[in-house]
């Protein structure tokens, strides 16, 4: 039998997991900037929790630049919002920067 140790979940994990499962948008502060995020998957990179989100209010019009992989423990002031959640056509669950995916949007 293989036993996999559960990793401790950082604050914000449960809220982001709910947002991924329910396809809900989230507001947060990341590195001092306010973000409107559409979380698509949660996972791990070198033992740290990460979220892949589509930034609904990114500064560029290029949809490829809206994707952001962020460490969950660096997000602050997380809140689920009523803003529209969406995904562009270039979404893939093969996230760069995330080694182990635990929760992903089902399209």
Backbone bond lengths (Angstrom), bond angles and torsions (degrees), N, CA, C in turn:
res aa  C-N    CA-C-N  psi(-1)  N-CA   C-N-CA  omega(-1)  CA-C   N-CA-C  phi
1 X - - - 1.448 - - 1.528 108.39 -
2 X 1.334 115.93 135.72 1.450 121.66 176.06 1.518 108.91 -98.73
3 X 1.312 115.89 130.51 1.457 120.84 178.32 1.520 107.92 -111.81
4 X 1.305 115.67 126.10 1.460 121.14 177.84 1.522 107.60 -106.04
5 X 1.317 115.98 121.13 1.463 120.23 179.01 1.523 109.67 -69.36
6 X 1.319 115.33 135.54 1.456 119.43 176.27 1.518 109.23 -73.66
7 X 1.292 115.65 135.82 1.460 120.40 178.72 1.525 108.54 -86.31
8 X 1.319 116.89 142.77 1.468 117.62 175.71 1.517 110.59 -64.75
9 X 1.309 115.81 135.10 1.459 121.65 -179.02 1.526 109.40 -88.80
10 X 1.323 118.25 129.31 1.464 119.94 178.39 1.525 110.38 -73.66
11 X 1.340 116.64 161.09 1.471 118.86 173.90 1.528 108.90 -55.14
12 X 1.295 115.75 139.70 1.461 120.52 -179.64 1.517 113.14 99.29
13 X 1.335 118.31 -19.76 1.465 121.26 -178.23 1.531 110.93 -57.96
14 X 1.336 117.22 -50.43 1.467 120.22 -175.46 1.534 111.57 -62.74
15 X 1.325 116.96 -41.02 1.455 120.27 178.42 1.528 110.32 -64.06
16 X 1.323 117.54 -43.76 1.464 120.53 178.97 1.529 111.32 -66.62
17 X 1.321 117.32 -38.17 1.468 120.56 177.57 1.531 109.99 -60.88
18 X 1.319 116.41 -44.66 1.472 120.51 177.46 1.527 110.48 -60.93
19 X 1.334 116.52 -42.61 1.464 120.46 -179.65 1.527 111.26 -63.33
20 X 1.324 117.79 -39.70 1.469 121.32 178.09 1.526 109.93 -64.80
21 X 1.307 116.31 -49.98 1.475 121.34 -176.34 1.531 111.40 -63.87
22 X 1.326 116.52 -42.16 1.473 120.97 -176.74 1.525 113.30 -91.69
23 X 1.340 117.26 -0.70 1.466 122.56 -176.58 1.527 110.54 52.10
24 X 1.341 113.85 62.27 1.469 122.28 179.73 1.516 109.44 -117.32
25 X 1.306 116.96 146.76 1.460 121.11 177.49 1.530 109.70 -83.54
26 X 1.337 114.57 159.06 1.453 122.17 -174.30 1.529 108.86 -136.48
27 X 1.326 116.30 139.72 1.455 119.97 168.81 1.518 107.76 -100.08
28 X 1.336 115.55 147.85 1.463 120.87 -179.70 1.512 109.58 -162.40
29 X 1.326 115.64 165.14 1.464 122.26 169.22 1.518 106.43 -109.86
30 X 1.338 115.17 133.03 1.461 121.46 179.25 1.515 108.07 -135.68
31 X 1.304 115.45 116.96 1.474 121.54 -177.84 1.528 111.46 53.33
32 X 1.336 114.98 42.01 1.456 120.89 174.49 1.522 116.02 83.51
33 X 1.339 117.51 0.83 1.463 120.00 -179.21 1.522 110.66 -116.61
34 X 1.335 115.86 138.79 1.465 120.70 175.83 1.519 108.93 -71.65
35 X 1.323 115.55 140.22 1.471 121.42 -179.18 1.531 109.59 -132.57
36 X 1.310 115.32 146.47 1.459 122.14 167.77 1.520 105.09 -113.50
37 X 1.322 116.10 112.77 1.465 122.32 -170.71 1.521 111.74 -114.51
38 X 1.316 114.62 146.08 1.463 122.68 169.78 1.535 105.62 -115.89
39 X 1.351 117.46 90.31 1.466 120.39 -176.18 1.521 111.69 -64.90
40 X 1.343 115.74 137.12 1.463 121.55 -178.84 1.521 113.51 -116.79
41 X 1.316 117.45 -30.12 1.462 118.50 176.03 1.508 111.45 -157.95
42 X 1.342 113.69 155.37 1.461 122.72 176.68 1.516 108.48 -122.76
43 X 1.308 115.42 141.99 1.452 119.42 178.41 1.514 111.06 -168.10
44 X 1.325 114.82 -154.01 1.461 120.93 -171.66 1.520 110.76 -135.41
45 X 1.323 115.11 145.71 1.462 122.66 173.43 1.528 106.92 -135.20
46 X 1.315 115.99 113.83 1.465 121.21 179.96 1.527 111.91 51.00
47 X 1.330 117.14 42.28 1.455 122.25 176.58 1.515 115.50 83.10
48 X 1.323 118.87 0.05 1.467 122.41 178.05 1.522 109.77 -110.13
49 X 1.325 115.51 139.27 1.465 121.28 -179.70 1.520 110.29 -70.97
50 X 1.354 115.53 136.80 1.468 121.79 177.49 1.521 109.68 -132.48
51 X 1.314 114.93 153.92 1.461 121.91 175.02 1.525 107.67 -126.48
52 X 1.324 116.08 138.33 1.456 121.67 172.18 1.520 106.83 -102.61
53 X 1.328 115.98 122.14 1.459 121.40 -177.76 1.511 110.74 -130.72
54 X 1.315 114.00 151.39 1.447 120.84 169.74 1.521 105.80 -94.62
55 X 1.331 117.10 121.07 1.456 121.42 -179.59 1.521 109.03 -81.64
56 X 1.302 115.80 110.28 1.459 120.75 -176.35 1.523 111.99 -68.34
57 X 1.305 117.43 -23.55 1.465 120.38 -176.87 1.532 110.62 -122.27
58 X 1.318 117.60 44.77 1.464 121.10 178.66 1.525 110.01 -70.58
59 X 1.324 116.91 152.63 1.467 120.19 -175.11 1.525 114.97 -72.00
60 X 1.311 118.78 -10.03 1.457 121.06 -178.11 1.526 110.62 -113.40
61 X 1.309 117.53 155.15 1.460 121.70 178.46 1.519 113.18 -86.08
62 X 1.326 117.97 -7.85 1.464 122.35 -179.55 1.529 109.59 -77.91
63 X 1.357 119.30 113.53 1.464 121.69 -176.39 1.525 113.78 -57.38
64 X 1.318 117.79 -27.95 1.477 119.37 179.37 1.517 111.11 -67.25
65 X 1.312 117.81 -25.16 1.459 121.76 -179.27 1.528 112.80 -84.69
66 X 1.301 117.42 -5.92 1.462 121.05 -178.98 1.529 112.23 -83.23
67 X 1.318 118.00 -20.44 1.460 120.97 -179.67 1.522 109.83 -73.25
68 X 1.349 115.95 137.68 1.457 120.11 179.34 1.530 108.53 -144.94
69 X 1.315 115.23 129.00 1.449 122.78 172.70 1.528 107.01 -99.77
70 X 1.335 116.97 120.19 1.466 121.56 -173.30 1.528 110.72 -128.14
71 X 1.325 115.71 145.76 1.458 119.97 173.18 1.524 108.41 -73.17
72 X 1.334 115.84 130.05 1.462 121.61 -176.13 1.524 111.00 -61.96
73 X 1.340 117.30 -38.38 1.470 119.36 -177.53 1.533 113.17 -71.61
74 X 1.322 118.44 -5.16 1.460 121.83 176.30 1.530 112.41 -100.48
75 X 1.327 117.46 -2.25 1.466 122.29 176.47 1.527 109.48 -86.41
76 X 1.318 116.53 139.95 1.467 122.09 179.19 1.523 109.84 -127.63
77 X 1.320 114.96 157.72 1.471 122.54 173.51 1.523 112.40 53.91
78 X 1.315 117.27 44.33 1.467 122.10 179.85 1.527 110.83 -69.28
79 X 1.327 115.82 138.04 1.467 121.11 175.57 1.525 109.04 -154.88
80 X 1.317 115.95 135.89 1.465 120.57 173.77 1.523 107.49 -75.42
81 X 1.339 116.35 138.35 1.466 121.00 -177.25 1.534 110.31 -120.17
82 X 1.322 114.34 174.40 1.459 120.58 174.75 1.521 111.71 -94.92
83 X 1.332 116.81 4.05 1.467 119.96 177.22 1.528 109.00 -61.90
84 X 1.298 116.22 151.39 1.460 121.68 -177.71 1.527 110.87 -64.03
85 X 1.324 117.02 129.64 1.467 123.24 173.16 1.516 106.63 -90.77
86 X 1.318 116.32 137.59 1.462 118.26 176.93 1.517 110.05 -151.28
87 X 1.318 113.49 166.68 1.452 121.05 177.43 1.522 108.48 -136.49
88 X 1.313 117.28 139.46 1.466 119.67 176.75 1.522 110.52 -83.24
89 X 1.309 116.46 171.88 1.461 120.91 -177.65 1.521 112.90 -69.05
90 X 1.334 118.48 -16.20 1.461 119.95 -177.76 1.531 113.68 -90.55
91 X 1.345 118.28 16.51 1.474 120.80 177.66 1.521 110.67 -70.90
92 X 1.320 115.41 135.56 1.453 122.40 170.83 1.518 108.08 -142.21
93 X 1.313 117.04 143.18 1.461 121.26 179.95 1.527 111.47 -78.58
94 X 1.325 118.38 3.54 1.464 121.65 175.87 1.523 108.12 -91.67
95 X 1.309 116.18 77.82 1.461 121.28 -172.99 1.522 112.03 -77.79
96 X 1.296 115.00 130.12 1.454 120.48 172.22 1.523 107.62 -73.45
97 X 1.311 117.06 133.99 1.456 120.88 178.26 1.513 114.34 91.89
98 X 1.332 118.34 1.65 1.459 121.71 176.61 1.526 107.36 -127.26
99 X 1.344 115.38 119.96 1.461 120.89 -175.98 1.529 113.41 -82.83
100 X 1.311 116.73 -38.82 1.458 122.21 -175.84 1.525 108.66 -129.67
101 X 1.317 117.18 116.02 1.468 122.18 -179.62 1.523 108.48 -94.57
102 X 1.332 116.13 128.89 1.471 121.09 178.25 1.519 112.20 -103.66
103 X 1.326 117.30 -41.21 1.460 122.01 -177.41 1.520 108.21 -134.09
104 X 1.317 116.29 130.68 1.467 119.75 179.09 1.521 110.07 -140.26
105 X 1.321 115.64 148.91 1.464 122.19 176.35 1.513 108.86 -61.61
106 X 1.290 115.74 135.41 1.459 121.26 173.33 1.518 107.85 -98.74
107 X 1.319 115.71 118.89 1.474 119.88 179.67 1.502 111.01 -101.43
